Amino acid sequence: MTLFRITLFLLLLSPFTYAGQPYADASLVAQIGQKYKEFAAKRFFYQQTTLDSVAGKSDLQKMEEVNTFYNEVKYMPDTKVYGVSDYWATPWEFLGKDMGDCEDYVIAKYFALVYLGVDSKKLFFTYVRSTQFKEAHMVLTYFATARSEPLIMDNNNHRVLPASKRTDLTPIYNFSGTSLYKASGDGAGAKVENEKVHKNWDELKLNIQRKKI
């Protein structure tokens, strides 16, 4: 599909955008279509219609729809997708390639929810230990208030559930985008340092500013 045809396709099929601004503008999606082909461009159209469908609804409704949409993307470890052990993909790389690992689901959901007006201060990247898979994992958590029980968005589960219903997950750290906090046990809530996490976050922000696809 040519760049002109992809752009025209998006302009014709994307008449509605949240707050007047699309999550990914037509020019960016045209570039994505050029790199990842027509089906990728269509995924971004359906992403926009999904986000538009919950604009103005409750935070929970937004979370449920966003969680379900991105969980349709195939799971694939970074070693298979990027040839490195750990890489935090931009939302455009993740949906363009239509594959990614647990961090990539969390990143895509986080930025989509912020776009929809969910307060970023309520959202945390949460490192957990999965007792089901016997490995480290990341989920997106939502705290309505600082004292509220968090709701969990997980690429292994299409349901947004309170933490008490996810006994298969043991929380370790919460990452706010600026600070890392111990999530459970002695010293819960205390800030901790993890150079790798901050490095990944800084690289991600730079790649988003560059609109890396």
N, C-alpha and C positions, 0 to 999 in steps of 0.2 A: 504494500500500500504506500503510495507516495505521501510526502509530507503535506501537500495541499489537500489530498483526499482525507487524510487523518484529521487535519484541522477542521475541514468542512464537516466531517462526520461528528466531531465533538461539538461544534457550534450548533448543529441542527438537533442533536440529541441531548444537549445539556442546557435547557433554557432556565433551569432553576438552580440557584446557589444560595447557600446559607449566608445571611447578612450581606448579600450582594457580591460576595467574593467566593469563587470556587476554591476547594481545598487544594487542587492542583490545576493551574490555569491551562487553557487550551494549547498554548505554545509549549509548555512543559510536557503535557501529555502527548503532543505530536512528536516530540523528541523521543519519548518513551516508546511510542508506536514504531518509530524508525528503528530503535535499538532492539526492542523485544517483540516486534511484529504486532499485527492488528489485534490479536486476541488480548494482548496486554493493554492496549488502548481501551478496549471494551471493558476490561476489568476496572479501569479507572472511571469509566462512565458509571458502572454499577456501584462503585464506591461512592460517587457523588450522590446518586439517587438514594442510596442507603442512608447517607448522612442527612440529606434533605428530609427524608421521611421522619426523622426524629428531632429535627430542629424545633425548639420550643417545648419539647416534652421534658419529663422529669429526668434527673440524673440517672436514676435506675433504668428507665426505658432506653436512654442513650447507651448506657453501659451494656445492656442486654443485646441491643442491636449491633453495636460495634464489636462486642465479643464474638457473636455468632458470625458476623461477616468475615473477620480476619481469621477465624479458626478454620475457614474453608481452604486457606492456603496450606500447601503441603509442608510438613516438617522435614527439614534437612539440616544436618550439622554443618557448621562453618567450614570444616575441612573439605566437605564435598562441594560447597557452593563457592567459597572464596580461596580455598587452598591454605587457610591458616586456622589455628586452633581457636581463636576468639576474634570476632569482628562484629561490631554493632552497625547494622545496615540502616540506611535512611528508609523512611516509609516508602519512598519511590523505588528504591532498589528491591525492597522486600516484595512489594506487590508486582513490580515489573517482572522480576524473576519468577514470581509465584512460588517461592519457597524460602525457608529460613528457619532459624532455631528459636528457642524460647525467648531470648532477649529481643529478637526482631518482632515477634508478636507483641511484646510489651511496649516496645517503642512505637509501633504503628498505632496501637490502641490509645496510648498516652496522647500522642499528637492529634489524633482524630477527636478525642474527647475534649481536649483543650480548644480545638477549632470550634467545637459545638458549644463552647461556653462553660464547660465544667471547670471549676476552680482548680488550677494546677497544684495549689497547696493541699488539696485533698487527695491527690494521687501520688502513689509511691511505687517505685520499682522495688519489689520485695524478693530477696534471695531466700529460698526455702530448701529444705531437704525433703525429697519425695520418698516416703516409705514404700510406695508402690513400685517405683522404678529404681530405688536404691541409689539415687544420685542427686547432685545439686541441680536446682531448677530456679527459674525466675517467673514470677507472676506479677500482675498489676493489681495493686490494692487501692481501695477507696475508703477514706475515713470521712464520714459526714461531719463529725466534730473530732477534736483531739482525743476525746474519751470514748468515742463510738467504737463498736466492734467493726473491724474492716470487712468490706465485701471484696471477694476475690474474683479476678478475671484471669482465666487459665487457658492456655491453648489445648490442654488435655480435657477440657470440660466446657460444653456450650452453655452451662448454667452459671449465672452469677450468684455465688453463694456466700453467706457469712462465714467467717473463719472457723466458727465452732462446728460447722458442717463439713469442714475439710480436715478431718482428722488424719488424712494421709499426708498432710504437709506440716513440716516443722519450721516455723519462721526463724531466720537467722539475722538478716539485716534488712532495714528499710533505707532506700536511697531516694532522696527528694529532688535530685537534679543539682543540688548544691552540697548536701551533706549526707553522710552515711551514719545510721543509727543502729545500735543493737536492738533487735526486735523482741527478744525474749530472754528469760533467765535472769541471773544476777546482773544488775546494771542496765536493765532494759531501758531504752530511751537515751542512753549515753552515746555521745558522738564517738565514732571510731575512724581511723584513717585507713584508706585502701587506695594506694597510688594507682593501681591498675584500673579500678572503677572510674576514678576521676579522669584518667587519661582517655579511657573509652568514651566517656561523656563529652569531653572537650573535643575529641576527634569527630564525634557524631554531630555536635553543634556546628562545627566548621563545615562538615559535609552537607548539612542541611542548608546552611547559608549559601553554599556553592550550588545547591540543588543537584547534588550528585545522584545520577541514575545508574 
